[in-house]
């Protein structure tokens, strides 16, 4: 997979700072409310896990599988759930 990466836009430390900042904002915004994170399979699982690990407040996680590609390599324009 690393051979497929042409350019690194943000390194691990930069991403960690951004995710920490986002978690702090979510903790403030949802301090007194129920928080459910929705992760779209498969691409966002690692990000969602990193975010959830930085949250101080309790959070639930739900997963959705969504596709607009089917067996093709380009989007059909229609989303199937």
Secondary structure, 3 states (H helix, E strand, C coil): CHHHCCCCCCCHHHHHHHHHHHHHHHHHHCCCCCCEEEEEECCCHHHHHHHHHHCCCCCEEEEEECECCCCCCCCCCCCEC
